[in-house]
Amino acid sequence: MSKKEKVRVGIIGCGGIAFGKHMPSLSKLDNVEMVAFCDLIEERAQKATKQYGTKNSLVCTDYRRLLEDKKIDVVHVCTPNKSHSEITVAALEAGKYVMCEKPIAKNVEGAKAMLEAAKRIGKKLTIGYQNRYRADSLYLKQICQRGDLGEIYFAKAHAIRRRAVPTWGVFLNEEEQGGGPLIDIGTHALDLTLWMMNNYKPKYVVGNIYKKLSQTKNAANAWGSWDPKKFTVEDSAFGFVTMENGATIILEASWALNILQEGEAITTLCGTKGGADMWDGLRINGEEFGKLYTKKVATDAKGVAFYDATKDNPADLEAKMWIDAVVNNKEPLVKPEEAFVVSQILEAIYESAKTGKPVYFE
C-alpha cells in the first residue's frame, strides 16, 4: 500500500482488550485512522467510535458488514478466543491484513485454518503477544541471539497469580475461551520462552490442570469474589515440555494459587554459557575467571532527568511495529507460525491432563 496514505483500521470486538490496548495505541500513530467498529453489543461500538473514530466511521454488530468495506486495510480481532479463527479467516479472505489477539485461536484446528488462509491469500497475520515488546524482553532477546547464554536447554515459563481471577467478560467460560489461566496468561509466558530459545520443535508434553480453588465461595480476589457456578475452567495448570533437541520447558500458569512468589509473562533461561531470569528485574548470571557473577540490567533509565528511555510502552510499540510491517512490507515480529506452536503445546497440556498420558508430536 502507499506509504503516503493513512492506514485504515477496523476494530472487531470493542471490549476490554480493545479499549485497554489496541485502540489507545493505534490512536497515537499519525499514519493510522480507525474507520470501523464492530461489536455484538452496539453501544460498545458506538462508544469506541466516539472516542477513537472518524466523523464517518462505520458502526455495526455483524463483522461481515465491516469486512465488506473495501476501504479498510487492516483489521484487529479483539473477540473471545472462540471466534478468532472464523473472523480472522474471513478478514484475510476479504483482503485485509490481520492483527488477532492472543492466543491465535481457541484450538489447534482453528489456528491451522488461520495459517493456511494467510499463506493462501498472501496477507500478513500477526498475534497480540505484546510482552515481546517490553524493554527487558527486547534486551534479553539480543543477549540470546548473540549466544551469551549458549545452548538454552532448560527453561521455565511463569504465569502465576496468587489471587487475581478475571471476573468480567467470558474469562471463566470454557466454551468461549477454551480454558482458563493456561490459555489466558500461560500463553504469554510460553510465547516469551520459546521466542528467547528460538526453539519451536516440541517432541512431547505432559500436563496437569487443577480446579481446586475455583469453587471457593466469597474468595479473596483482586477483582472481587468470583461466582463458583460460572467458573468452568481450570484455576491452575502445569506442563512439562520436552523439545526435539532434548531441551526442557516447565510451564506454570495460575489465577489462584497459595503461593507468595507471583509473576506472569516472565521467563527463566538456563544455558551452557549462562542464565537469565526476570524475577527481580532482568538478571543475567554466569561464570568468569573461575568466579560466578550476577548482572542486573537497568532497562527503565530511572533517575535520568527529563529523559525516559522507555517512552514506547509494549502495546504502543506493538502497534507501531505492526503498522510499519504493513506499510513497508516487513515481516511482523510475532509470526503466526510461532503462535501456532504455542497453541499446539497448550492444547497438548489440556489433552495430557484429560487422558493422564503424554502427548507426542509427529
C-alpha positions as semicolon CSV with decimal commas, in nm:
position;residue;x (nm);y (nm);z (nm)
1;M;0,000;0,000;0,000
2;S;0,107;0,360;-0,049
3;K;0,324;0,500;0,229
4;K;0,158;0,841;0,184
5;E;-0,192;0,716;0,260
6;K;-0,326;0,663;0,609
7;V;-0,376;0,302;0,712
8;R;-0,748;0,245;0,763
9;V;-0,820;0,010;1,052
10;G;-1,137;-0,173;1,153
11;I;-1,185;-0,300;1,509
12;I;-1,386;-0,619;1,560
13;G;-1,470;-0,663;1,928
14;C;-1,490;-0,343;2,133
15;G;-1,441;-0,490;2,480
16;G;-1,171;-0,462;2,745
17;I;-0,867;-0,555;2,536
18;A;-0,969;-0,321;2,254
19;F;-1,019;-0,027;2,490
20;G;-0,725;-0,122;2,712
21;K;-0,463;-0,188;2,445
22;H;-0,543;-0,179;2,074
23;M;-0,737;0,144;2,026
24;P;-0,532;0,368;2,257
25;S;-0,208;0,254;2,090
26;L;-0,339;0,286;1,735
27;S;-0,470;0,636;1,813
28;K;-0,114;0,753;1,883
29;L;0,001;0,673;1,529
30;D;-0,018;0,964;1,283
31;N;-0,048;0,735;0,981
32;V;-0,348;0,541;1,115
33;E;-0,719;0,614;1,133
34;M;-0,980;0,384;1,282
35;V;-1,274;0,388;1,045
36;A;-1,497;0,097;1,156
37;F;-1,606;-0,057;1,485
38;C;-1,796;-0,381;1,534
39;D;-1,933;-0,542;1,848
40;L;-2,226;-0,770;1,927
41;I;-2,332;-0,501;2,175
42;E;-2,387;-0,194;1,957
43;E;-2,339;0,051;2,247
44;R;-1,977;-0,063;2,280
45;A;-1,910;0,001;1,913
46;Q;-2,075;0,343;1,942
47;K;-1,861;0,426;2,245
48;A;-1,549;0,323;2,053
49;T;-1,627;0,538;1,750
50;K;-1,699;0,842;1,969
51;Q;-1,365;0,800;2,142
52;Y;-1,141;0,685;1,858
53;G;-1,327;0,701;1,527
54;T;-1,369;0,949;1,245
55;K;-1,678;1,152;1,157
56;N;-1,796;0,886;0,914
57;S;-1,685;0,571;1,096
58;L;-1,888;0,257;1,039
59;V;-2,065;0,111;1,344
60;C;-2,209;-0,240;1,318
61;T;-2,289;-0,560;1,508
62;D;-2,202;-0,807;1,229
63;Y;-1,833;-0,839;1,143
64;R;-1,922;-0,943;0,786
65;R;-2,055;-0,597;0,719
66;L;-1,728;-0,443;0,833
67;L;-1,528;-0,677;0,608
68;E;-1,736;-0,574;0,304
69;D;-1,586;-0,224;0,328
70;K;-1,308;-0,224;0,067
71;K;-1,156;0,094;0,213
72;I;-1,043;-0,093;0,526
73;D;-0,679;-0,210;0,505
74;V;-0,624;-0,369;0,845
75;V;-0,850;-0,548;1,091
76;H;-0,782;-0,601;1,462
77;V;-0,967;-0,904;1,600
78;C;-1,033;-0,844;1,972
79;T;-1,307;-1,100;2,038
80;P;-1,320;-1,406;2,270
81;N;-1,094;-1,695;2,167
82;K;-1,380;-1,900;2,021
83;S;-1,430;-1,663;1,726
84;H;-1,066;-1,576;1,650
85;S;-1,033;-1,829;1,370
86;E;-1,366;-1,768;1,198
87;I;-1,328;-1,390;1,192
88;T;-0,957;-1,389;1,103
89;V;-1,001;-1,629;0,811
90;A;-1,293;-1,420;0,682
91;A;-1,089;-1,099;0,717
92;L;-0,793;-1,246;0,530
93;E;-1,024;-1,370;0,255
94;A;-1,166;-1,018;0,233
95;G;-0,814;-0,895;0,158
96;K;-0,734;-0,743;0,498
97;Y;-0,414;-0,758;0,700
98;V;-0,496;-0,901;1,043
99;M;-0,376;-0,845;1,398
100;C;-0,553;-1,104;1,616
101;E;-0,543;-1,100;1,993
102;K;-0,369;-1,388;2,168
103;P;-0,390;-1,682;2,166
104;I;-0,403;-1,740;1,791
105;A;-0,719;-1,947;1,835
106;K;-0,924;-2,148;2,083
107;N;-0,774;-2,471;1,947
108;V;-0,514;-2,604;1,703
109;E;-0,772;-2,676;1,434
110;G;-0,876;-2,311;1,426
111;A;-0,515;-2,193;1,434
112;K;-0,427;-2,416;1,139
113;A;-0,712;-2,267;0,934
114;M;-0,574;-1,918;1,005
115;L;-0,222;-2,013;0,897
116;E;-0,346;-2,174;0,578
117;A;-0,561;-1,872;0,492
118;A;-0,275;-1,626;0,545
119;K;-0,044;-1,836;0,329
120;R;-0,303;-1,892;0,057
121;I;-0,409;-1,530;0,031
122;G;-0,071;-1,369;0,094
123;K;-0,185;-1,116;0,355
124;K;0,006;-1,053;0,677
125;L;-0,121;-1,205;1,001
126;T;0,021;-1,141;1,347
127;I;-0,085;-1,227;1,702
128;G;-0,102;-0,990;2,002
129;Y;0,185;-1,110;2,220
130;Q;0,277;-0,762;2,344
131;N;0,518;-0,887;2,613
132;R;0,781;-0,939;2,346
133;Y;0,792;-0,560;2,309
134;R;0,890;-0,488;2,670
135;A;1,232;-0,331;2,720
136;D;1,358;-0,628;2,925
137;S;1,230;-0,878;2,668
138;L;1,392;-0,699;2,375
139;Y;1,722;-0,673;2,562
140;L;1,717;-1,040;2,663
141;K;1,636;-1,143;2,305
142;Q;1,956;-0,970;2,189
143;I;2,154;-1,149;2,460
144;C;2,013;-1,483;2,342
145;Q;2,069;-1,408;1,973
146;R;2,431;-1,314;2,040
147;G;2,484;-1,651;2,206
148;D;2,571;-1,517;2,553
149;L;2,373;-1,795;2,722
150;G;2,499;-2,067;2,488
151;E;2,260;-2,353;2,420
152;I;1,944;-2,297;2,627
153;Y;1,847;-2,646;2,740
154;F;1,626;-2,574;3,042
155;A;1,367;-2,301;3,086
156;K;1,063;-2,207;3,292
157;A;0,765;-2,009;3,168
158;H;0,598;-1,834;3,462
159;A;0,240;-1,703;3,476
160;I;0,149;-1,717;3,843
161;R;-0,105;-1,508;4,032
162;R;-0,187;-1,568;4,396
163;R;-0,545;-1,437;4,368
164;A;-0,626;-1,249;4,050
165;V;-0,909;-1,425;3,872
166;P;-1,065;-1,211;3,596
167;T;-1,435;-1,200;3,680
168;W;-1,559;-0,994;3,384
169;G;-1,634;-1,090;3,025
170;V;-1,611;-1,460;2,934
171;F;-1,279;-1,549;3,101
172;L;-1,441;-1,817;3,319
173;N;-1,636;-1,970;3,028
174;E;-1,465;-2,277;2,880
175;E;-1,688;-2,282;2,572
176;E;-1,590;-1,927;2,476
177;Q;-1,225;-1,930;2,580
178;G;-1,109;-2,291;2,557
179;G;-0,956;-2,280;2,904
180;G;-0,851;-2,063;3,197
181;P;-0,513;-1,925;3,308
182;L;-0,319;-2,161;3,082
183;I;-0,467;-2,020;2,761
184;D;-0,505;-1,668;2,905
185;I;-0,172;-1,582;3,070
186;G;0,026;-1,904;3,032
187;T;0,023;-1,837;2,659
188;H;0,223;-1,513;2,710
189;A;0,488;-1,681;2,926
190;L;0,527;-1,972;2,684
191;D;0,549;-1,743;2,381
192;L;0,822;-1,540;2,550
193;T;1,018;-1,853;2,645
194;L;1,002;-2,021;2,303
195;W;1,099;-1,692;2,137
196;M;1,407;-1,649;2,358
197;M;1,512;-2,010;2,295
198;N;1,429;-1,981;1,924
199;N;1,303;-2,337;1,957
200;Y;0,968;-2,429;1,804
201;K;1,000;-2,805;1,777
202;P;0,824;-2,983;2,067
203;K;0,860;-3,361;2,099
204;Y;0,613;-3,445;2,375
205;V;0,416;-3,282;2,655
206;V;0,293;-3,397;2,996
207;G;0,040;-3,176;3,173
208;N;-0,192;-3,140;3,469
209;I;-0,476;-2,897;3,529
210;Y;-0,648;-2,826;3,860
211;K;-0,987;-2,695;3,971
212;K;-0,903;-2,676;4,340
213;L;-0,984;-2,318;4,436
214;S;-1,245;-2,229;4,175
215;Q;-1,533;-2,344;4,393
216;T;-1,433;-2,128;4,689
217;K;-1,718;-1,902;4,798
218;N;-1,652;-1,536;4,891
219;A;-1,289;-1,581;4,788
220;A;-1,029;-1,309;4,824
221;N;-0,960;-1,179;4,475
222;A;-0,813;-0,871;4,310
223;W;-1,136;-0,803;4,119
224;G;-1,384;-0,922;4,379
225;S;-1,508;-1,272;4,455
226;W;-1,590;-1,495;4,160
227;D;-1,910;-1,694;4,116
228;P;-1,817;-2,065;4,161
229;K;-2,109;-2,167;3,936
230;K;-1,965;-1,970;3,645
231;F;-1,605;-2,084;3,699
232;T;-1,595;-2,366;3,441
233;V;-1,224;-2,350;3,358
234;E;-0,913;-2,458;3,550
235;D;-0,765;-2,234;3,820
236;S;-0,410;-2,372;3,768
237;A;-0,223;-2,565;3,501
238;F;0,128;-2,705;3,476
239;G;0,311;-2,852;3,180
240;F;0,639;-3,034;3,119
241;V;0,757;-2,994;2,761
242;T;1,041;-3,187;2,600
243;M;1,171;-3,043;2,275
244;E;1,314;-3,240;1,983
245;N;1,668;-3,130;2,070
246;G;1,626;-3,252;2,430
247;A;1,559;-2,912;2,586
248;T;1,307;-2,896;2,872
249;I;1,047;-2,627;2,941
250;I;0,831;-2,617;3,253
251;L;0,518;-2,404;3,218
252;E;0,325;-2,287;3,524
253;A;0,002;-2,089;3,498
254;S;-0,247;-1,994;3,766
255;W;-0,505;-1,729;3,852
256;A;-0,539;-1,857;4,209
257;L;-0,263;-2,046;4,389
258;N;-0,146;-2,050;4,750
259;I;0,200;-1,916;4,673
260;L;0,392;-1,600;4,761
261;Q;0,618;-1,569;4,458
262;E;0,394;-1,418;4,190
263;G;0,490;-1,321;3,839
264;E;0,347;-1,351;3,491
265;A;0,476;-1,321;3,136
266;I;0,826;-1,387;3,262
267;T;1,086;-1,650;3,179
268;T;1,382;-1,825;3,336
269;L;1,651;-1,949;3,097
270;C;1,944;-2,182;3,166
271;G;2,212;-2,228;2,900
272;T;2,557;-2,381;2,865
273;K;2,730;-2,041;2,899
274;G;2,494;-1,853;3,130
275;G;2,142;-1,798;3,251
276;A;1,879;-1,529;3,283
277;D;1,557;-1,459;3,469
278;M;1,302;-1,181;3,516
279;W;1,213;-1,232;3,881
280;D;1,382;-0,919;4,017
281;G;1,418;-0,710;3,706
282;L;1,628;-0,866;3,431
283;R;1,918;-1,066;3,575
284;I;2,192;-1,236;3,376
285;N;2,414;-1,491;3,553
286;G;2,730;-1,670;3,452
287;E;3,087;-1,767;3,532
288;E;3,404;-1,571;3,457
289;F;3,766;-1,622;3,559
290;G;3,664;-1,902;3,794
291;K;3,402;-1,689;3,970
292;L;3,023;-1,669;3,948
293;Y;2,857;-1,339;3,867
294;T;2,508;-1,191;3,853
295;K;2,440;-0,885;3,638
296;K;2,124;-0,682;3,685
297;V;2,024;-0,488;3,374
298;A;1,862;-0,145;3,411
299;T;1,606;-0,116;3,131
300;D;1,398;0,170;3,270
301;A;1,653;0,456;3,284
302;K;1,516;0,571;3,620
303;G;1,692;0,867;3,774
304;V;1,776;1,036;3,445
305;A;1,616;1,380;3,449
306;F;1,398;1,482;3,154
307;Y;1,460;1,154;2,973
308;D;1,262;0,836;2,950
309;A;1,429;0,561;2,752
310;T;1,110;0,353;2,762
311;K;0,865;0,607;2,623
312;D;0,717;0,338;2,399
313;N;0,516;0,108;2,623
314;P;0,485;-0,250;2,493
315;A;0,135;-0,202;2,350
316;D;0,235;0,119;2,169
317;L;0,549;-0,042;2,026
318;E;0,347;-0,347;1,919
319;A;0,102;-0,129;1,723
320;K;0,382;0,086;1,578
321;M;0,587;-0,211;1,455
322;W;0,279;-0,392;1,321
323;I;0,163;-0,095;1,113
324;D;0,522;-0,044;0,996
325;A;0,529;-0,409;0,880
326;V;0,209;-0,349;0,681
327;V;0,320;-0,019;0,525
328;N;0,678;-0,124;0,445
329;N;0,607;-0,489;0,366
330;K;0,816;-0,626;0,653
331;E;0,777;-0,948;0,846
332;P;0,588;-0,889;1,174
333;L;0,778;-0,951;1,497
334;V;0,525;-1,216;1,601
335;K;0,495;-1,470;1,322
336;P;0,172;-1,673;1,311
337;E;0,372;-1,994;1,276
338;E;0,531;-1,925;1,616
339;A;0,192;-1,854;1,776
340;F;0,066;-2,179;1,624
341;V;0,331;-2,381;1,813
342;V;0,234;-2,207;2,138
343;S;-0,125;-2,323;2,087
344;Q;-0,011;-2,674;1,994
345;I;0,168;-2,704;2,329
346;L;-0,120;-2,553;2,528
347;E;-0,369;-2,792;2,370
348;A;-0,134;-3,083;2,439
349;I;-0,121;-2,988;2,809
350;Y;-0,501;-2,990;2,826
351;E;-0,512;-3,323;2,640
352;S;-0,248;-3,483;2,862
353;A;-0,431;-3,367;3,174
354;K;-0,751;-3,520;3,039
355;T;-0,603;-3,857;2,942
356;G;-0,329;-3,890;3,203
357;K;-0,083;-3,968;2,926
358;P;0,196;-3,784;2,743
359;V;0,102;-3,623;2,412
360;Y;0,355;-3,678;2,135
361;F;0,406;-3,455;1,830
362;E;0,460;-3,609;1,490
